[in-house]
Amino acid sequence: MADDNVKHITDVDFEAEVLKSGQPCLVDFWAPWCGPCKAIGPVVAELADDFAGKVKIAKMNVDESPATPGKYGIRAIPTLILFKDGEILDQVTGAVGKTQLVTMLEKA
């Protein structure tokens, strides 16, 4: 499964890539040591392919970029936040199923 449509972002480019994005953006806040994050990773990659051109899919490693997750009050990972026009449209925490994430993305 290719990760081609998933953008890896950091605190540095978060604003440009997510908040100023011309399209809705789903950000997966994760860490390499997090089991549920690894479980949801392939689902996030599938969604990036399914929604290519409609929704930007991004991943942020919370260990490497702690400022942004702190700003959004993220205490548990994986947390996926859907942003649109710089605002939070929806948010889920935990390894949720693909169906739930598709429903969330279709709102955007």
C-alpha positions, -999 to 999 in steps of 0.1 A, spaced: 0 0 0 16 32 -11 17 63 11 19 86 -20 -12 107 -13 -4 112 24 15 143 33 39 142 63 37 175 81 55 191 110 48 221 134 67 242 108 45 236 78 12 229 96 -3 263 90 6 264 53 -3 228 46 -35 225 67 -50 258 79 -43 276 46 -51 246 24 -76 252 -4 -93 219 4 -104 201 35 -76 184 53 -76 154 76 -47 153 100 -37 120 116 -18 127 148 3 96 156 35 82 170 57 53 158 54 35 192 15 37 192 -1 3 184 -36 17 174 -18 43 153 -1 15 133 -35 -2 130 -52 28 115 -23 38 93 -33 16 63 -69 29 65 -56 65 64 -35 56 34 -66 41 16 -86 72 24 -59 93 9 -62 73 -24 -100 73 -23 -104 110 -16 -74 122 -37 -81 156 -52 -110 162 -28 -95 160 7 -58 164 17 -47 137 41 -18 145 64 1 127 92 19 144 120 43 126 143 35 140 178 70 131 191 87 152 164 61 180 164 47 185 199 35 221 195 6 216 172 -10 187 191 -6 207 223 -24 236 207 -53 214 198 -54 197 232 -46 163 219 -40 139 248 -46 106 232 -34 92 199 -44 84 173 -65 115 170 -77 125 135 -89 160 130 -107 172 99 -100 209 91 -118 231 66 -110 267 60 -87 267 90 -114 255 114 -120 221 130 -149 204 113 -148 171 130 -125 150 153 -122 113 163 -98 97 188 -88 60 187 -85 34 160 -119 39 143 -132 20 113 -129 31 77 -167 36 75 -167 61 103 -138 80 87 -155 80 52 -187 94 68 -166 121 85 -148 130 52 -180 131 32 -192 160 55 -164 181 41 
